Amino acid sequence: MDRVKTGISGLDYLIEGGIPMGSSVLISGGSGTGKTILATQYIYEGAKKFGEPGLMVTLEGNIKNISWNMENFNWDIKALQDKNLMKIYRLNLDSLRYAKSVDEQVEYINKELETISEMVKDMGAMRLVVDSTTALGVWIKQDSSMRGILYRFTNALKDFGCTTLMTSETRGSRNDFSAFGVEEFVADSVIALYFISPNRSIFIRKMRGTNHSKKIHPFEITGNGIEIKFKDELMWQSMKE
């Protein structure tokens, strides 16, 4: 099986050298666990270390703020952007607030999917990040249709041919793996991040075709990004429900 190295310190040791190529990975966790940092680092390391173009699609925040946050880790993103190896795109879902029906919501989201598809083709993107599916769900007005639309959106990402990371906000419990109970079933893999003071930790819930670690491993957010202590282990007993 062909694999995509994440380039994140310690992570590839836990997943047989990398993520199965072309698959989708859900990065779940509570607020402040490091989901966006991990996802962004995946794009950055892919471009810098392996020359693999990556597109980061954000539904939250300002693109300039994201760039500034990345520069705080001493990541030279401008050089990669200039080479068309890295791009950040803010999903334009403002029109969703004016949608009068589910069909209109689907139409707006499909237009954004077409835009993402064109950007992927234009830069030859091999890596894709969507941060976050939770924010997308919040934009959808009708609760009854939200899960169906979210399912179609996340499933459509697989057609782009990229190895994709999606982030999802949870309540932070060790048994929470998605915000709406949809994303974890669409994704081929689920990686959960936790922050129970004083420890940050990572757990590979599932990964298709991979004999991954079944343990909880501590990690740190350093000046260079996330560093996973793959040789160390935390006990489930230390995790709060």
HULIN-V448711 format. One record per residue. N is the residue number from 1. OMEGA is omega as a letter, one per 30 degrees, with the letter a starting at -180 (999 if undefined). NEAR is the number of other C-alpha atoms within 8 Angstrom. D_CENTER is the distance of its C-alpha to the mean C-alpha in Angstrom with 2 decimals. Layout:
((N	OMEGA	NEAR	D_CENTER) (N	OMEGA	NEAR	D_CENTER))
//
This chain:
((1	l	4	21.65) (2	a	5	19.96) (3	l	9	16.99) (4	l	10	14.50) (5	l	9	14.83) (6	a	11	11.86) (7	l	10	14.59) (8	a	13	13.39) (9	l	8	16.70) (10	a	10	17.48) (11	a	12	14.36) (12	l	14	15.84) (13	a	9	19.00) (14	a	10	17.47) (15	l	13	16.26) (16	l	9	19.33) (17	l	10	18.37) (18	a	12	14.95) (19	l	13	12.63) (20	a	13	14.89) (21	l	10	15.02) (22	a	9	13.98) (23	l	13	12.11) (24	a	12	8.92) (25	l	13	6.90) (26	l	15	6.01) (27	a	14	5.26) (28	l	15	8.26) (29	l	17	10.93) (30	a	13	13.54) (31	l	9	14.09) (32	a	6	14.27) (33	l	10	12.72) (34	a	9	10.58) (35	a	12	6.95) (36	l	8	6.90) (37	a	9	9.22) (38	a	11	7.58) (39	l	14	4.69) (40	l	11	7.88) (41	l	11	10.06) (42	l	11	8.68) (43	a	16	9.73) (44	a	12	12.80) (45	l	12	14.03) (46	a	16	13.81) (47	a	14	15.95) (48	a	9	18.22) (49	a	7	18.96) (50	l	7	18.80) (51	a	8	19.41) (52	a	11	16.55) (53	a	15	15.70) (54	l	16	12.16) (55	l	15	11.23) (56	l	14	8.87) (57	a	12	9.41) (58	l	13	9.81) (59	a	12	11.74) (60	l	8	12.79) (61	a	7	15.12) (62	a	7	17.14) (63	l	9	16.19) (64	l	6	18.94) (65	l	8	17.72) (66	l	9	14.32) (67	l	9	16.50) (68	l	8	18.83) (69	l	8	16.33) (70	l	11	15.28) (71	l	10	19.02) (72	l	8	19.64) (73	a	10	18.22) (74	l	8	20.80) (75	l	9	18.41) (76	a	7	20.55) (77	a	11	18.19) (78	l	6	21.21) (79	l	7	22.67) (80	l	12	19.62) (81	l	10	19.46) (82	l	7	23.18) (83	a	7	22.82) (84	l	9	20.32) (85	a	14	17.85) (86	a	15	15.22) (87	l	9	14.83) (88	a	9	13.24) (89	l	9	13.98) (90	a	10	14.34) (91	a	8	14.45) (92	a	7	18.07) (93	l	9	18.56) (94	a	6	21.68) (95	a	8	23.79) (96	a	11	22.39) (97	a	9	24.53) (98	a	6	27.57) (99	a	9	26.91) (100	a	6	29.89) (101	l	6	28.70) (102	l	9	25.87) (103	l	6	26.84) (104	l	10	26.41) (105	l	12	22.92) (106	l	9	22.01) (107	l	8	23.81) (108	a	11	21.91) (109	l	10	18.47) (110	l	8	19.91) (111	l	8	21.05) (112	l	10	17.64) (113	l	11	16.40) (114	l	8	19.47) (115	l	8	18.69) (116	a	8	15.25) (117	l	9	17.14) (118	l	8	19.83) (119	l	10	17.68) (120	a	12	16.11) (121	a	8	19.73) (122	a	7	21.18) (123	a	9	19.25) (124	a	7	18.93) (125	l	15	15.17) (126	l	11	14.10) (127	a	13	10.45) (128	l	14	8.17) (129	l	15	5.00) (130	a	13	5.46) (131	g	15	5.76) (132	l	13	7.09) (133	l	13	8.82) (134	l	11	11.18) (135	l	10	12.54) (136	a	10	13.26) (137	l	11	15.16) (138	a	7	17.11) (139	a	9	18.31) (140	a	11	19.88) (141	a	7	23.37) (142	l	7	24.71) (143	a	7	23.36) (144	a	5	25.09) (145	a	8	23.16) (146	a	11	19.71) (147	l	11	18.53) (148	l	7	20.03) (149	l	9	18.50) (150	l	13	14.97) (151	a	11	15.65) (152	a	8	17.00) (153	a	10	14.18) (154	l	12	11.41) (155	a	9	14.17) (156	a	9	15.17) (157	a	9	12.03) (158	a	12	13.45) (159	a	6	16.56) (160	l	8	15.26) (161	l	7	15.62) (162	l	12	12.48) (163	a	14	10.39) (164	l	14	7.09) (165	l	12	3.49) (166	l	14	3.08) (167	l	15	3.91) (168	l	16	7.65) (169	l	12	10.66) (170	l	13	13.45) (171	l	9	16.98) (172	l	10	16.36) (173	a	9	18.71) (174	a	9	18.36) (175	l	5	18.60) (176	a	10	16.00) (177	l	13	12.86) (178	a	13	12.01) (179	a	12	13.53) (180	l	8	15.66) (181	a	8	16.28) (182	a	11	15.00) (183	a	15	11.34) (184	l	11	12.13) (185	l	7	14.99) (186	a	9	13.46) (187	l	12	10.80) (188	a	12	12.62) (189	l	13	11.07) (190	l	15	10.10) (191	a	13	9.59) (192	l	12	11.04) (193	a	15	11.64) (194	l	12	15.03) (195	l	12	17.30) (196	a	8	20.87) (197	g	5	23.12) (198	a	5	23.96) (199	l	8	21.31) (200	a	13	17.57) (201	a	12	16.52) (202	a	12	14.06) (203	l	11	14.83) (204	a	13	13.89) (205	l	9	14.75) (206	l	9	14.94) (207	a	14	14.35) (208	l	7	16.44) (209	a	5	19.45) (210	l	8	18.72) (211	a	7	21.02) (212	l	10	18.43) (213	l	7	19.49) (214	a	7	20.43) (215	l	8	20.90) (216	a	12	19.29) (217	l	14	18.95) (218	l	14	19.20) (219	l	12	17.28) (220	l	9	18.09) (221	a	9	16.67) (222	l	8	19.26) (223	l	7	20.42) (224	a	8	18.49) (225	a	10	15.13) (226	l	13	14.06) (227	a	11	16.80) (228	l	12	16.87) (229	a	10	20.42) (230	l	11	20.27) (231	a	5	24.03) (232	a	7	24.09) (233	l	9	23.60) (234	a	10	23.57) (235	l	7	25.44) (236	a	6	24.25) (237	l	5	27.29) (238	a	6	25.82) (239	l	8	22.99) (240	l	7	24.03) (241	999	5	23.56))
//
